[in-house]
């Protein structure tokens, strides 16, 4: 990772998920993130990353941020938020321009990126990320930083991630109702990769799979950059729903059984181990029914096999399955089910490890697991973004100048 500057004030990350909303507040201490406040709340009003009830989502967001603010002892406003819904789309765009043999400077690189953004941001889509993967100078590929070089033509291959503009506006409105202002939006699998992956994995090729409550998202990293992302609208909540339907038990009890007894891989002892299943509509002191653990495994395994097979199909369709190598990192709350690592290895035919946040110090054990990877990745993304901003102020919405200021900048860059 590149050297990071000390940012202004605390950094606030909010992971708005289908089953939980969490908030981390941190500060940078010599390039290391130190946690100052943590808050998390059960989410309601979302399905598969899509907002269904804005009032309920706003309440969950407010409660999670309030809990983190109490630990901090101060109020916060600007936040970095993840985007898991909105039918995210990932694609590569190649842009080039003439140079006339002169030296490449910052203005050339910035103008090249602006051309790329103009090509991929239609009115109904919102551009989340524009990640340069490689530069090309006079046909020579693989250049990481072309500034200072001379050439006739400069090109760049950009990985763009977009989401439906309506989904982004709904998320921004929920934040506004919670008295928050969005400083940055980050794709969920991209954030999870920043939190869990080591540099060698990013360079050699790896797939990060974030198994959340409502969605399972993936990102492929190669040569230190994210080169592909995608989302499958199936998550841990679907497993819970399958258990509730299969055993005719309330959802809250289905979630409890999944956590206490659930597994993806069966064993001979499962037939002998039994537990009580409360039935829908019965009183709390009802007898329920006894079922063997093997019956629960037979419900859980097919759903997770289906999810992982969809992930494999998306990777193969992208054409980047080989680029991703044989390494897979699983993270997210649903990745904590026993046996998921072995099952993923069988379905994906790759080497699998479980990932958790590795770049933040001060995280309690309860908040340092795979379920909090996206929130931790948002902090790291924010730290890098702030370090790359110009010294005279923020980028994005805070550094917007008036019409004449923008016109003056355009004249300086083009004449």
PEMO-V377044 format. One record per helix or strand of 2 or more residues. SS is the DSSP state (~ for helix, > for strand). FROM is the first residue (numbers start at 0). TO is the last residue. Records with the same first field share a line. If there is no record, write none. Layout:
SS->FROM-TO + FROM-TO
This chain:
>->10-15 + 19-28 + 31-41 + 45-46 + 49-50 + 77-82 + 88-97 + 124-136 + 139-142 + 152-163 + 180-186 + 205-210 + 215-221 + 224-231 + 273-276 + 288-291 + 326-330 + 350-353 + 359-360
~->53-71 + 105-119 + 164-176 + 187-195 + 198-203 + 235-246 + 250-260 + 267-270 + 292-317 + 332-335 + 339-347 + 364-366 + 369-387 + 395-398 + 402-413
